[in-house]
Every structure is written in C-alpha cells, then in structure tokens.
Amino acid sequence: MISVGGDGTLLSAFHRFNHRLDEVSFLGVHTGHLGFYTDWRDYELEELVDSLQENRGASVSYPLLDVKIVYRDETADKHFLALNESTIKRSNRTMVADIYIKDELFERFRGDGLSVSTPTGSTAYNKSVGGAVIHPSINAFQLAEIASLNNRVFRTLGSPMVIAENEWVEISLQDSDDYLLTVDQLDIRHDNILSVHYRIAKERIHFASYRHMHFWHRVKDAFIGEN
C-alpha cells in the first residue's frame, strides 16, 4: 500500500487496512518535509519504482498499541489498533481515574487526561506532553500524564512510564460522564465508558522498501535541525 502525502495520510491508510496487516506492507512517499513513516520523497518516484521492481531495500516492522474499551452498559467491548497513540480526556471537568498495571492499583490520577503511545508515536503528541522519546526497536509502550494535579492532597507519579511488552494497563474511570477517547486521529465519544485497557498488540505494521536512516538522525532533523 503506497501512501502519498505525510505521516497523517499514512495513519489514515493504516486504519483503513489494519484488518489485513498480515497481507499488506506500507510504503510512504512524502510531499513535504521528512516524515517518520515516509522514507521516499515525491521527486524520487523513478528510484522508488526501480526499488520495487528489483525488490531492493530492507523491510522493517513497528509495534502497535492494542486498545480495548469496556462500557458500563450492555454495549459490546470495542477493540482498536493504534500506530501512534491513544488519549483519554474528560470534556469539561477534571478527569479522575484509577490506573492499574498488571491488575494491581498503581495510582489514582486527577488531571486533564492521559496519553498512551507506541515507540514510533513517542515523537508525536506524547512528546508535547512531556513524554520520553523511545527508540522504535524497543517493544514497549508509554503512559504520560496530561496536566496532572499534584499537591498535598492529590499525588501522582508525575512522570511518564515505559511499560514492558508483557504488561498491561487499565484506566478505570470513576464517573459515568462524557469522555473523549482518541485512537490516532480517530475520535470516540461516549458517556458510559467504564475502563480502557492498553497493551502491546500481537500485530505489527510492516513497511516495504525501507531505506534505513538512523532514528536519532530523524529526531534531530525533525526537532533540532542543523547546528
């Protein structure tokens, strides 16, 4: 599947074909600045076609985030895959949620919301809320707080956490209210969410005709530029 545009275009393509990840490889052609998922530029189409015809170039796969939404009523659980991140926020008040790691209560969170990201997604929204940038070879996911309340009464860890691939996180919401849940660019609104469960997915996304660029070079190019 060839995506022409930017990382946002490729995210849309991923959600269109994520039920066929064992059959489909992705290839990104960028029409603007260098993207994290797009290795080819629009002026390199001839070289790209030659590469595909001759099957040159390595391939790479990245971990995905498995997202399960559980409702308070009879609504069936919903499952999603995220390439970048999933966030949950309350519409008009402070969000209160109990955070469980491997079914053990870790903390009660109060704040604007929470962001859960993949390693490749760690350079996206996660970075803007103070999360760490994680190399995509690390098969883990990250939980970052969004404007948490920390004072003498309410305390949270107050820093991002990297969760191992054999662990899982449950965010148990304390009130039945209007929440906005995002999975990449998808918005999911519901006023009866009980909990959201996150773990590294069994599925992975595969990229064809991958041209290796050192990950930290990509990070420098995107956020720092030349000295």
Long-range contacts (C-beta under 8 A, 24 or more apart in sequence): 1-25, 1-26, 1-27, 2-27, 2-28, 2-29, 3-27, 3-28, 3-29, 3-38, 4-29, 4-31, 4-42, 5-29, 5-30, 5-31, 5-38, 6-30, 6-31, 6-32, 6-35, 6-38, 7-35, 7-36, 7-37, 7-38, 8-185, 10-35, 10-37, 10-38, 11-37, 11-83, 11-84, 11-184, 11-185, 12-185, 14-83, 14-184, 14-205, 15-184, 15-185, 15-186, 18-81, 18-203, 21-203, 21-204, 21-205, 21-206, 22-203, 24-206, 25-59, 25-206, 25-207, 25-208, 26-205, 26-206, 26-207, 26-208, 27-52, 27-207, 27-208, 27-209, 28-207, 33-222, 34-218, 34-221, 34-222, 36-120, 36-123, 36-218, 36-222, 37-120, 37-207, 39-207, 39-209, 39-210, 39-211, 39-213, 40-209, 40-211, 48-209, 51-209, 52-208, 52-209, 56-209, 57-208, 57-209, 57-210, 57-211, 58-210, 58-212, 59-206, 59-207, 59-208, 59-209, 59-210, 60-206, 60-207, 60-210, 60-212, 61-204, 61-205, 61-206, 61-207, 62-118, 62-119, 62-120, 62-136, 62-204, 62-205, 62-207, 63-118, 63-119, 63-120, 63-136, 63-139, 63-140, 63-141, 63-165, 63-200, 63-201, 63-204, 64-118, 64-200, 64-201, 64-203, 64-204, 64-205, 65-116, 65-117, 65-118, 65-121, 65-141, 65-198, 65-199, 65-200, 65-201, 66-197, 66-198, 66-199, 66-200, 66-201, 66-202, 67-116, 67-183, 67-196, 67-197, 67-198, 68-196, 68-197, 68-198, 69-181, 69-188, 69-190, 69-193, 69-195, 69-196, 69-197, 70-193, 70-194, 70-195, 70-196, 70-197, 71-190, 71-192, 71-193, 71-194, 72-176, 72-192, 72-193, 72-194, 73-192, 75-190, 75-192, 78-188, 80-183, 80-186, 81-183, 81-201, 81-203, 82-116, 82-118, 82-121, 82-183, 82-184, 83-118, 83-120, 83-121, 83-184, 83-205, 84-117, 84-118, 84-120, 84-121, 84-124, 84-125, 84-184, 85-115, 85-116, 85-117, 85-118, 85-121, 85-124, 85-125, 85-126, 85-182, 85-184, 86-115, 86-116, 86-117, 86-181, 86-182, 86-183, 86-184, 86-196, 86-198, 87-113, 87-114, 87-115, 87-116, 87-125, 87-146, 87-181, 87-182, 88-113, 88-114, 88-171, 88-173, 88-179, 88-180, 88-181, 88-182, 88-196, 89-113, 89-146, 89-179, 89-180, 90-177, 90-178, 90-179, 90-180, 91-177, 91-178, 91-179, 91-180, 92-178, 93-177, 94-149, 95-173, 95-179, 96-173, 96-174, 96-175, 97-171, 97-172, 97-173, 97-174, 98-171, 98-172, 98-174, 99-143, 99-169, 99-170, 99-171, 99-172, 100-169, 100-170, 100-171, 100-172, 101-163, 101-167, 101-168, 101-169, 102-167, 102-168, 103-170, 106-157, 107-155, 107-156, 107-157, 108-154, 108-156, 109-145, 109-148, 109-156, 109-171, 110-148, 110-149, 110-154, 110-156, 111-145, 111-146, 111-147, 111-148, 111-149, 111-156, 112-146, 112-147, 112-148, 113-146, 113-147, 114-143, 114-144, 114-145, 114-146, 114-171, 115-143, 115-144, 115-145, 115-146, 116-141, 116-142, 116-143, 116-144, 116-169, 116-198, 117-141, 117-142, 117-144, 118-142, 123-219, 123-222, 123-223, 126-160, 130-160, 131-160, 132-160, 132-162, 133-219, 134-162, 135-215, 135-216, 136-215, 137-215, 138-162, 139-165, 139-200, 140-164, 140-165, 140-200, 141-198, 141-199, 141-200, 143-169, 143-198, 163-198, 165-200, 167-199, 168-197, 168-198, 168-199, 169-197, 169-198, 169-199, 170-195, 170-196, 170-197, 170-198, 171-195, 171-196, 171-197, 171-198
